[in-house]
Amino acid sequence: MNSTKPASAGGTRIARRTVLMGLGAGAASFYFPAAHASGSSTIKIGWIAPMSGPGALFGIATDFVHKQLDKLFSGGLEIGGKTYSVQIELRDSRSDVNTATQAAIGLMTSNKVDLIVASDAVAAIGAGRMAIVNKTPILSTILPADAVVGMLGGPKNYSNNGTPWNFHFCFASTDISETYLGMWSPYKAQLDDKVAVSFVDQAAARGFADPQHGLPAYLTKGGYQTVDGGMFKLGTSDFSNQVNLFKTSGCQILSGFMFADNFAAFWRTAAQTGYKPEIATVAGAFLFPGGIDALGDRGDGLSTEVWWSPKLPYHSTLTGQSAQALATQWESAEQRQWTPVLGYTHAVWEVAVQALKSSGAPGDSEALRKALQNVDMETIIGKVDFAHSDIPGIAQTTLSGGQWRRRKGGKYKYELEIVYKGPKSPEGLEIEGDLTLLSKL
């Protein structure tokens, strides 16, 4: 770990971040000097987030959480009775695995960071093997855990034979499938058993579409028939073939994986052709309030998995805030409705700071790796437990089901109501109502 003498230490606590230098498009460096920092050591952390590109909504909370870190790291970070300066190297993945991979490799080999924090897992997918070679831990989130393990060669390869350098926490795609079938179960006898599915050709969606382990397998197990609209490219805007197939097949349930702009185009075509499913539960499309708002009056009743909600009974280990307080701060600062990725973007730093403190010696990569492997803590999203995982380096999180409902007089046009809790849903989360068929709204 490098030692540094900040330009403006002077025994005075620095209350704001100091920008060291611009590193070109999509890159920046931020330095937080330790109070009384003469001769202090510096913890270097790489942070890779999707701040642009098609997945930019998954990085929408980056700047907000960064401002929280400004306050947290003001004056440095105390570990084992010693105060360290903190340097964060922020990189934009541009929602692209190749860009994220190059950023991660550069952070390991050129910047010599002690830890890489990845707000989504594309960096871990691309640079997972390099983390092992360079002995630089990568901590990531926001991609189904089973998809990450699969793309890194299965449990044995992912965990480096039980000595992981990659640490990822998220729910599994199987949890999403179970949540969907759980939400639909009250209407199983009432509706036709055909389920329309279509998937964007993207990493997370490919795992969800897997006929052996993804949603189609769960549909078969649950007694449904899959009507497959196939995979489509990210920029697709013409869904007339899929809509016609689903309409002529009599599919009353619509599912799959689409991003918000994909679904908006699909939903317009459905309206024009008269395709009206009773249930529309689509992964990816309805995670963000903006995606629902963009549909106008036709967003009412659409349903989704719920990653995180202000209604969860958890608190941040960094700020002490409740989930509701964090969401309220976000809405006040950003002037927009809360988003599920806020909880995960905040939580990944809770885990990072906990591991750094527990390591006792952040510059010792093996000590930090072991500290991450021993993490068992409650965060703003709930429990993150690497210590007792079946797959070393993987911690599975909880999931529930929700439905966007339009409420008169509400603060926002649509509110996400919790309508399903399953065996893997968060404890203490209350059901707010039943899933309502679209024809009954």
ABEGO torsion letter per residue (X at the ends): XBBBBBAABGGBBBABBBBABBAEBGBBBBBBBBBGABGBBBBBBBBBBBABEAAAAAAAAAAAAAAAAAAAABGEBBBGGBBBBBBBBBBBAGGBAAAAAAAAAAAAAAAGBABBBBABAAAAAAAAAAAAAAGBBBBBBGBBAAAAAAAAGEAAAAAGGGBBABBBBBBBAAAAAAAAAAAAAAAAAABBABBBBBBBBBAAAAAAABAAABAAAAAAAAGBBBBBAEBBBAABABAAAAAAAAAAAGBABBBEBBBAAAAAAAAAAAAAAGBBBABBBBBGAAABAAAAAAAEAAABGBBBBBABBAABABBBAAAGBBAAAAAAAAAAAAGBBBBAAAAAAAAAAAAAAAAAAAAGBAABAAAAAAAAAABBBBBAAEBBBAAABABBGBBBBBBBBBBBBBBBGBABABBBBBABBBAABBBGBBBAEBBBBAAAX
